[in-house]
Amino acid sequence: MHSLLALTATALAVAPLAAQAQTPQPPQAQPPQATSARAPKLLIAISVDQLSSDLFDEYRPRLTGGLGRIASGTAFRNGFQGHSASETCPGHSTILTGAHPSRSGIIANNWFDLSQARSDKAVYCAEDERISGSSSSNYTVSPVHLKVPTLGELMKAATPATRSVAVAGKDRAAVMMSGQRPDQRWYWNGKAYVTDLKGVAVPVSVAAANQAVAMLIAAPGLPLSLPADCTAKARSVALGDGKVSVGTGRFERNAGDARGFRASPAFDGMTLALAARLIGEMRLGKGSATDIIAIGLSATDYVGHSFGTNGAEMCLQLHSLDRDLGDFLRLLDAERIDYAIVLTSDHGGEDVPERLRLNGVAAAARTRADLTPAAIGKAIGAKLGLSGPILIGESANGDVYIDTGLKAADRRRVEVAALAAYRADPQVEAVFARAELERVRVPTASPDKWSLAERARASFDPRRSGDLVVLLKRNITPIADPSRGYVATHGSPWDYDRRVPILFWRSGAVANDRAEAVSAVDIMPTLAALLGIRVDPSSIDGRCLPAAGIARCPSR
């Protein structure tokens, strides 16, 4: 297997850093001792994309590396991304803003704006569609859609000497966790780590990492060794019509296979290596003010999408991630940086329905091909004598828009017919019209108690959301044909997609396992209290968590 230390050393060999960033060795020094009475010099926010609490609970007893160390602090195993649109962009937008998607405006990875002049009416969450030639698939990366400030922005406003940095495997993860005008922001674009920031010189760290990753991709990927506890997971499962199977992969790949690299443990290893080198090059945590770095680790998500969550592939991924995070923390310890960490996820995920059925989940299934908005709209159009797209949407699950080219009376007829069609469908749990959600209050109760309407309301923005919001039944996967791309996904209102770990750690932390339900929007106000930054409670949806044990929460 690769290791983070090896990847970092490779990058250093390609382009050595200045003297302060020497090739890392297994450190002998102990981490600096810190107390919760003093703000750390470096705040590290890590998102492990698609790390559900189900996975965390299953693997936690075997985590002896970095994940295990972070979990040895305060561990909320029942953290929630409360909203129903359990996707990457909305989830990352909650972590360092304290805001639900209904407040931040980040309602999905993609939504539709039917008033746009461009032929592509879809809008990508992290694009600026005002740029000429931009489309949702060929976009200009931007935080313009994020309506609320991130913690890094608040820190820089309070103390201009603060440096805010983001490194991620996805542009939307980096953008949503760092917001407007960070000092550095780097993310993978399929070929290299790039930035959307103008006028920013490429750090030596980034140039070295890009050379190192190019070398990794150019070489074939050898199969990884299977840890003993992964052996029982290594069982082949045929998907769909049998053209595709998963369960026994070990991440071997052909030379030049960048997509295979992305869906492998090496991807997170390289992102962590780049983060470690940027911390060293920029001397984060060694200045006059507290710095912040947001790290988006995306490989778990790509592994989950490509192979499901319960095979040898995910077992290998989580063991590798645990080891690489351990290496990352040891590198920080060797530099004697006073740091605090929060680790969470943007959403969970569900296994492939074929393996779920083998494991006793009889209701698990894939959506029918005729449950897409286009197919439902076509049937409604034929019934009502209407032409045009009728219904527009990305998936059988989530936001559905009614064609704005229809007359008002016809739009009402379509809404009534669509509500009836979805409510009668055996794969649909609920469908809400826009007017219904507008009457629902944004929930403030414990997120494990929210109704489906409240979960949908937390994802609803009246300017961006659909005319209808469709929620599929539990264990229904909105991928009809697994042979055409991803085989498993997330995005549902159910707890396997909503429930995520929220972990706080600082040197000297005492083990504090917590079972109560908390929300990802509680992370930002908790960290703000640690840093002594006052946040207007009316400007956020979260609350400071005194049980996190890292800060004295202000009285509301």
Buried (B, 14 or more C-beta within 10 A) or exposed (E): BBBBBEBBBBBBEBBEBEEEBEEBEEBEEEBBEBEBEEBBBBBBBBBBBBBBBBBBEBBBEBBEBBBBBBBBBBBBBBBBBBBBBBBBBBBBBBBBBBBBBBBBBBBBBBBBBEEEEBEBBBBBBBBBBEEEEBBBEEBBBBBBBBBBBBBBBBBBEBBEEBBBBBBBBBBBBBBBBBBBEBBBBBBBEEEBBBBBBEEBEEBBBBBBBBBBBBEBBEEEBEEBEBBEEBEEBBBEBBBBEEEBBBBBBBBEBEEEBBEBBBBBBBBBBBBBBBBBBBBBBBBBBBBEBBBBBBBBBBBBBBBBBBBBBBBBBBBBBBBBBBBBBBBBBBBBBBBEBBBBBBBBBBBBBBBBBBBBBBEEBEEBBBBBEEBBBEBBBBBBBEEBEBEBBBBBBBBBBBBBBBBBEBEEEBBEBBBEBBBEBBEEBEBBBBBBBBEBBEEBEBBEEBBBEBEBBBBBBBBBBEEBBBBBBBBBBBBBBBBBBBEEEBBBBBBBBBBBBBBBBBBBBBBEBEEBEBEEBBBBBBBBBBBBBBBEBEBEBEEBBBBBBEBBBBBEBEEE
